Amino acid sequence: MRVFQSAVLRGITGIEHATAPLQAQPLTFSGHTQRTVVHARKRFLKNLHTELDNLILGHQVHSDRIRIVGEAERGAGGRTPKTYLAATDGLLTQRPDVALGIFTADCVPVLLADSITGWIGALHVGWRGAVKALVPKALSLLKEQGVDLRTVKVWLGPSICRKHYLVDPARAKQLSRAFHGQAVSKRKGGFAVDLRKGITGQLVRQGISRSNIEVSTICTYEEQHLPSARRDGQAHANTLTVIVRQAKLADLRGQRVVVYGLGVQGGGEAAVRYAVQQHAQVTVFDAKPASAFVAIRKRLRGLPVQYLFGQQSIRSVPGADVIIKNPGVPIDDPALRSAQRAGVIITSDLGLFRASSPNPIIAITGTKGKTTVATWLAALLRTKVRGTVLAGNVRHSPLLEPRAYDGRTPVVLELSSFQLEALDVPLAPKLALVTNLFPDHLDRHKTMRAYAAVKARVAEGQIATDYFIAPLDSEWSRFSNIRTRARTFWTSDKPQPKANAFIQKTWIVLRVQGKLLRVVPVSKLKQQDIGTVRCAISVALAGYLLGHSLTDIRRSLCKFPGVPERFEVVRTFSGRTFINNTTATNPASAVAGIASVPGRCIVIAGGTDKGLPKRQLVQALNRVAAVVFLPGTATKVIAPKVHVPSTFVRSMAAAVRAAVRYSKSSDTILLSPGAASFGLFRNEFDRGAQFVRAVLALQ
């Protein structure tokens, strides 16, 4: 079925919408049996992946009445005209999976959606609705609900065009006044009115950006696939326009599910188990060979799952209803795009989780430090709520955590840019936190502005009672133009006027509601490298905003042992300290690691190039005692510019031995690569594990 849609609304994750063609008729009860209309409506709504019992319809009387609707109104008017909402020409909701419908023929269907708060709206705007300021009133209602109109996107759907809409002088005068003298012009035989132009002006005057408005060029009078009251008579004016913000599928029962990307680290394993538990028909597809998944397949043994490994196209899986995408698969993957065009729902493990979990979410992202902050903050929260869940990019999915669905237990999510990019529902976290922003993953996101925009999705769905914490340092303020309704707080390395948490005279200090609160001296932390101290600042502020006492925060900051592989002291041997900082996979984090070593330092660096700026890393390496280079494309760029003693090795064991030869007693040997691990190692964790084994093997 060919439906009419908007590009601007298709760009909002989770929004389904369409105007029905004549092919979908009959969609109104006038002159048709109830059974026939119900069948036609079900057939049309199938295109939007929603059910008739989710639809809400009003009895339209060209009024200015707008209803905010939710669960109580779900299904109104869907199966019988007796349940239409009385005298209603506008519908607004923040409830997911509630479908808002309006009937039009030549009037303008106006659909609104805000990706930040999740509000959507459907308005039936004819000349009377325009004169009665139906659109401005709807926007005023959204503002009262905390919506920033600058983030709202609007589609003015198919309607009669200026050429075919002539009115008498009295009506023209009313419309001219409503449209501030625009969109009405004298024509032979009367006055021509461009309803869509006039409504666009009303939207802009209320604060909607022109770039966020899409106006359909389709004229209902001229388009033979749409009904027109002026062309066909009032009896045929029965098309339906619907918008729905889907919570996506939390219940996969009976669905044909493809887990697209099992992941060598088991990223898809939880999705497989969840889909099987939901009684779905599960197929796993991964382009890597079966030999890469021996351990995972062993753990999944006995489950009713079909596997497809190798280079087969995902299109070889017939009739998939849902694809659960691994974060490692890019969103522009051709097979995914093809499936989406065919109406297949694309989601992720976190999307499935958020669609079904009512629990409070604490969401942490950033280029570096997010694992440390998430782990540290979860440890603090457990002092009040013992079962606090830690999940996400910490290699643990929340999907199979029973406590994560009880409506009470906090769920701390560490989120990578890949995971945020794949989200199909707003997280709506109670607290969202960005640790920092440095160049990284530009091979995927292309530009820093695009990378920052993906990170900013961590705050989607927040409301005025929520908290958003962002860094004044790094490049966040330069590249991010995030808008959130949440209360915003700032972190910094130093006491900037705008900062709410910072370092002042070697103390971690909070400044909240005009109070200056000294939390703990940096010297009391178990790890005092630059990255860990920066994380402690974020944890202290987040803990305070979430209601923890300064005593509890101090105790947590002083007790936290750190996270493995983040500036982790592995061993002191023969007077030499060995530190594993393998997660320093970009130049900025490698530089921070090197700067955290107080004395002489030998650095093991290099690996695969991610196309990131390396000038500061080269400068840092030229200030250390010696460098041992691991093989890779980044090494080929960096090594010629490094002028301290250096050597090249082909294994981690050889790197450790070479570093020891360069070192003296009391030196630090630091693994701080500044590059990706692929080639010599499976991933950065394998690289760190090999470093630890090599260090522990020293005799």
N, C-alpha and C positions, 0 to 999 in steps of 0.2 A: 504494500500500500504506500503510495506516494503521499507524504505529509509535508507540511510547510513549517520550516524551522528557522532559527536565528543563529548566526555564527557567534554573536557576542554571548549568548546564553550557553551555547555548546562548549564555550571555553571555561565554564565554571564546573569544577568537578562535582559530580553527583546530581546535577540538574538535568531532568528530562522534561521536554516540552514539545508541543506541536499544535498546529491547527489542522483539523481534519478536512479532507477533500470530500467532494460529492460522493465518491466511491464508498465512503464510510457511513453514508446516511442509511436509515433515519436515526438521528441523535436526539430529537425532541419528541415528546409524547403526542403532540398535536396531530391528530389524524392518523395515528399509528397505534398498533397494539403494544401493550406494555412488554410483552415477550419479545417482540421484534426489536424494540428500542434497546432493551437490556442486552440482547445478543449483539447489536451493532456497537453499543458502547464498549462492551467487553472486547470486541475485536479491535477497536481503535486503541483502547488503553493498553493492549498487549504490546503495541509499538513502543510504549513508554515504560514497559516493565513494571506496570502497576495493576492493581485490581479494582474492579468496580466499587467494591465496598470501601475503598480508600477515598473515593471521589466525593467532593463537596460542591453542591450547586445551589445557587440562590434563585429566587423568583425575581427576575430583573424587571424593573419598572422605570428605568431611566432616572433613578434617584441619585442622591449623593451619600447614601448609606453604605458604610463599609463595616464589615464584621471581622474581628480577630477570632480565628477559629482554631480548634485543636482536636483532641481525642473525642470530646463530647459530641462534636458535630460530624465526625467521620461517617461517611455514607449518606449524608443528607442529600436527598433529591436524586440519588444514584439509581434507585430501582422503581421509584414511584413519585409522581409530582406532588403527592400529599406531603412529602417530607422536605420539599424545597425550603431553604431559609427565606423567611418572609421579607419582601421588599429589600433586596440586597443586590447592589451592583458592583461591589468590591469585596474581595476576600484577601486576608493576610494571615500568615501562619509562620511559626518557627518550628513547628512539629515536623520531623521527617516522616516520609511515607504517607503524608496527607496530600492528596491531589486536589488542586483548586481548578475549577472549570468555569468558563463563561461562554455564553452563546452570543454570536455575532453573525451578521451577514455583511452589512456595509459599515456598521460602527467599527470603532478601533479596539481590537483586543490589546490591552497593555499588560505585559508581563514584567515583573520586577524580581531581582534576586541579588542578595548580598552574600558573598562567599565568606565574609569575616564573621558575621553573626548567625548566618543560616536562615535569615528571614526571606520569604518569597511572597509574591502577591500577584493577583489577577484582577484586572479592572475592565469593566464593560463601559466604554466611553463613546457615547453618541453626542449629538449637539447639545442635548439637555445636560448630560454629565459634564461636558466641557464648560457650559455656562455656570453650572453649580459647583465648579472647582473640585470635581471628584479626585483628580490627580493630585493637586496640592494638598487636599485633606488626607489622602492616603500617605503622602510623604511626611506630613506632620505627625501622623500616628506612628510611623516608623521611627522618626526622631525621638518621640516620647519613649520608645522601647530601647533607646540607646544605639540606634543605627546611625553610623556616619554616612550621610548621603553621598559623599565623595566616592565611596566604594560600591555603591549600588549600580547595577547594570540593568538596562531597560530595553525591551523589544516592543516596538509598535508593529503589530502583525498586519496581515492582509486586510485591507479595508477599501472603501471607495475613494477614488482619487479626485483631485480638484476638477478635472475635466468633466466628470459625470455627476458632481455634487453641486447643484444650483439651488439656492434658497431665496425666499422672499425678503424684502427690505427689513422687516421687523426682526426676523431671525438673524439676518446678516448683522444688524446693529448689536444684538446681544452677543453674538460670537466675536465681533470686532472688539467689544469691550473686554470680553474674557481673554482674548488673545493679544491684548495691548496693541490693537491696530494692525496686527500681522495676520497673514493667512486668509484674508478676505478681500476680494477684488470684484469690481463691477464688470459684468459680462452681459452680452446681449441675452435678454430673457430673464435676467435676475442677477444674483451675486454668486460667484464661485468661491467655494470654501475648501481650503486644504486642511482638513482636520488633523492630519498627522503633523504638519508643520506647526499648527497652533499648539498642539499638545506638547510637541518638542520644546517650544518656547516656555510653556508652563513648567516643564521638567527642569530646564536650565535655570530659570528664575528661582527655583526652589533649592538649587545647589547641586543638581546632577551634572556631571561633566559631559560635554558633547561627545567626547571620545568613548563614553560608556553607553551611548544611545545608538541603537540600530533601528532604522526605519525601513520597513519592508517596501519594496518598489512594486509589489503586486497589487493591482486594482481588482477588487472583487467583481466589479461590473464587467471588466474585460476578461478576467480569468475564468474560462469555461469549466475548470475543475473545482470551482468554489461557488456557493450560492450567492445571490445578490437580491436583496429586497427590491431595489429600484428596477432591476432588470427582469426578475422573475415574479415579483409580487410577494407580499408579506408571508404567504403560506409556505414559501420555500426557504425562509430565512432561518436556517437551523444548523449552521456549522458550530463546532465546539472547539475551543482552544483550552488546553490544559497545561499546567506546570506542576511539577512535583520534585521535591528534594529527597532523593532516595537515601535511606539509611543502609542501602544495599542489603545483601543477603546475610543475615545472621543464622538463619535456618536453611541449611543446604539439603534437607531431606528430599530424596528422589531426584536431585539435580545431577546433571552430567558435569563433573568438575575436572578441570585440568589444572594441576599444579605445574606452572611453567617456570622451571628452574629449581631443581632440587638443591643445588648449591653444595660445593665440596665441604663447606663447614656445617652442613645440615640445616641451612636456613629454611628449606622447605619441609623439613621433617615434621614440625609441629602442624603445619598446614595440612599435610597428608593425614596425620592422626586425627585432627579436628574434623576434616571432611568425612573420614570414615566413621567417626563417632556420630556425625550428623546423618548417617545413612545415605551418603551421596555415592554416586558411581564415579570412582576416582581413577584418573589417568595421570601419570607423572611423565613430563617431558623435560629432557635436558640435552643440550647439544654436545656435552662432553661424553666420552665413552663410558660404558658400564663399569669399566675397571676403576674409575675414579670414585665409585660409590659403594664399594664392597662393605665397608663398616656400617654405613647408613642402611643399606639393604638388609643387612643382618639384623639390625635393630627393628626393622619394619617387617621382618619375616612373619608370615601368617596373616597379614592384613590383605583384604581383597582389593588389590591395587594392580593396575596394568602399567608397565614401564615402557617408555620409548626413549632410547638413548642414541646419541649420534647426531647426524646432520639432517634427519628427517624433518620435514616442515611440520609445524604445529597444525597446519591445515589438514594434515593426514588424520587428525582426530575428528571424526565426524560428529556434528551436532552438539558441540559443547554449549552448555548453558552459562557456565561461570568459569573464568580463568583466574586463579590465584597466582599473581605475578610475584616472583622473587625480586627483591629490591635490586639485585645485580642486573636484571634485564632492563634495558632503557625503555622509556615510555614511547619512543618513536620506533620501536622494533616493528618491522613491516608486517610480521605475522600478527602481532597484537592489533595493529591498526586495521588490518583486514578483518579480524574477528570482531572488532568494535563496530565496524561498518555493517557487519552482519547481525548486529544486535546482541552480541555476547557481552555479558557484564564482566568488566575487568576490575579486580579488587586485589587486596593484599592481606597478609595475616593481620596486620594492625588495623586495616579497614574493617575486616570481619570482627575483630575484637571490639573496636569502638562502637560498631553498630549494635552490639548486644550487651555491652557493659555499661551500667549506670554509675560505676565507681568514680570517685574523684581522681583526676589525672594530674600528675606533676610531670611536665614535659621538659626535657633537657636536650639542647642541641648546641652546635658550635663546631668550629674546625677542629680544635683540640681541647682536651680537658673534660669533655662531656661524660666519659666513662667514670672519671674520678669524681666529678660533681654528683652524678647520679648515684654512684655507690655510696659516697659519703653522706649524701642527703637521705638516702634510704636508711642508712645506719642510724642517723639522728631521728628520723620519723619512727623507727622501731622502738625507741625509748618510750613512746606513747602508745603506738599501735604495733604490737609484736609481729603481726603477720604481714606488714607492709611488703608489697610485691615490687621487685626490681626486675625489669624486663626490657626488651627492645634490642638495641644494637650491642648489648652485653652478651650476645650469642644465646639469648633465652627469650622465647616468644611468650607473651602473656596468654595466648589462646587456651592453654591447657591448665591454667592456674585457677582452681575453684574459688579462691578468695577474691580473685579479680572480678567476680560477678556478684558479690554479695551486697552491693550498694553502699558499703561503708569503708572497706579497706582501701587506703591510698595505693595507687599504682604509679610507681616512678618509672618513666619510660626514657631511656636514652635513645635518641633518634638521629640517624645519619641523614644526609641530604637525599640519598637514594630512597630511604624509607619515607621521608616527607613528600618527595616527588610522587610517590606511588599512592599516597593517601586519597581515598575517594569519599571520605566524610570528614567534617571538621573535628579536630581533637577536642576542642572546647575545654582546655585544661584549667584547673583551679589556679595553677601557677605555671607559667612558661618562662624558661630561662635560656638565654643565649650566652655561651661562655666567651666567645671571641669569633673573629672572622679574619682568616688569612687566605691567600690564594691556594686553592686545592681543588681537585676533581674538575679542572677546567677542560680536560679532555671530554668530559660528559656534559658539563653545564655551559661550556664555551666562553662565557664572560663572567666577571665578578658580580655584575649587577644581577644576572640571571641566577648565579649561585646564591647571592644574598636573598633574592626573592623566594627561592625554594626554602631556605632556612627560616624565612619569616612566616612560613606556613605553620610553624609551631604554635602560633598565637591564634590561628583561625578558630572562630566560634567563641572566643572569650567575651565576657560581658563586664559591666562596670564594677562588679564586686570581685573580679579576678585580679591576679597580679601578673605583670610582665616585667622581667628583669633583663636588661641589655647592657653591653659593655660600652663605656666611653672610649676605651683603648682599642687597639687593633684597627681594622678597617670597616667596622660595622656602620658607624655613623656616615662614612663616606659613600657606601654603596647601598645601604638599606633605606627605603622610604616606607617602612611598615606603618600601617595604621591599625590600631587596636583600641577597643573600648575599655580594656583593662587599665588598672592603675599602673603606671610605668615607674620603675625604679632603675637606678644606674649604678654600675660598679666601675672601679678604676684602681690602678696601681698606686695612685697618689691622690691627695686631698683636693680634687677639683671642686669648684663651687656647686656643680650640678650632681656630684656623686653622692650616693646614699650608703655606699660601703667602699672602704679604701684603706690604704696603709698610711698611718701618721706616726712618725717617730718610732718605727719598728712595732707598732701595735696595729692589729686589725680593729677598725673603728666603724661603727654604724651611725648614720645620721638620718633619723626617721621622725617625721612630725616635729621638726625643730629640736629634737633631742640628740645630743652627741653621746654615744655609748661606746666605751672602750670594752672590747670583747676579750682579747687574749694577745700576749706578745708573740710575735712570729717565732721567737726562740723556743717556745713551748711546743711547736708542731714537731711531730716525729720526722717529717721530711720538710726541708726548707728550700728546695729548688724553686726557681721562678714559677714554673707551671703549677706546682702544688700550692704555693702561697696564693696564687691567683684563684685557684679553685676554692681555697678556704674562705676567701672573701665572698664568693658567690654563695657558698653553703651557709655562712653566717647570716647573710641577708635573707636568703630564702627561708631558713629555719625560723628567723624572727618574724617574718611576715606570716608564716604558717602557725604562729602562736606558741612557739617554744620559748622557754625562759632563757635568759642569758646564762644561767648556771648550767642548764642542759647543753646549750650550744658550746660553751667553754669546754665542758667535759668531753663532748664528741670531737671537737677540733683537736684536743690534746691526745686523745686515745687512738684516733684513726691511723692505722699502720700504712696506708697507701694502697695502691692497686698494682698488682703484678704487671711488669713490663712497662710501667711508667716511671722512669727514673728510679728503678728498683735496684737497691744494693744487693748484689748476688753473693758477694764473698769478699773478704779481705784476706789476701794471701801474699806472704813474703813482703809485707808492708805496702802492698798495692791494693787499691780498692777498685772492684769491678762493678760497673753500673749498666744495667740493661734498660735502654731507652728505645727499644725497637719500634714502638708506636710513633716515634718522630718520623713520620713518613713524608713530611714536606719540609722545605728549607726553614720556614719560620720556627717550627717546633724543634728542629735540630739545633738552630742557633740558641734558642732558649735553654736547651739542655746543656750546651757547651758553656753558656754564660753562667750556669748554676754551679760549675766546678770551681772552687776557690784557688786551687794550686795548679801545678803542672798537670797537663792532660794529654793523653794519647787517644785519638778518636778513630773508631772504625766507622766508615761512612761509605756512601755511594749505593748504587742500585739502578733501578729502572726509572727513566725520566718521565715525569708527568706534565712536562711543558710549563713548569712554574719558574718564577724569577729566582735566580741563584746567587745574585751578587752579594747579599749579606752572608750567605752560607760560606762563600769563598773567603770573604773577609774574616769570618770567625775561624775558619780552618787555618788561615795564615797566622793566627795568634796562638795556636796550640803547639805542643812540643813536636808532635809527629802525627801523620795520618796513614791509616791502613785502608786501602780502597778495595771494596767488593766490586765484582764485575757488573756492568750494566751501561745503558745508554746515558744515564745521568753522570756516571763516573767519567765517561769520555768528554763531557762538557766541562766538568769541574776540575778534574785532575791537572790539566795543563796550566791552570791559573793558580794552583797551590804551590808555594815556594818553600815550605818547610819540608823536612825529611819525610819521605813517603815511600810506599811500596804497594804492589798489586798482588792480590791473592785470589785463589779460586775456590776456597771453602772457608767456612766459619772457623773450623779448628785451626787452619793456617793463619787466619786473621788474628785470633787470640794469641797464638805463639809469636807472631810478628810484633804485636803490640807489646808483649812482655819484653821482647828484645830491645825495643826502643825505650822502655820505661826504666825508672829508678825507684828505689824505695820511697814510699810516701806519695807516689804518683797515682792518678786516677786513670783507669782505662774505661772509656765510655763508648758503648754502642749507641750512636745517634745518627742514623743513616741519612736522613733528609731526602729520601727517595723511596719509591715502591720496591717491593721485595721480589716481584715476579721474575722468573728465570732460574735463579739459583735456589730459591725457596718457594714453597707452596703459597705462603702469605707472610705477613709481618709476625704473626704469632709463631709460625714455624721457624722464622729467622731468630726470634728471641729465644725459643726453646733450644735451638742449636748453640746459641751463644752461652746459655746457662750450662748446657752439658759440657761444652769445651772448657769453660772456666772451672767447673767442679772436677774436671779430669786432670787439672794441673797438679803436679807433684813436685 
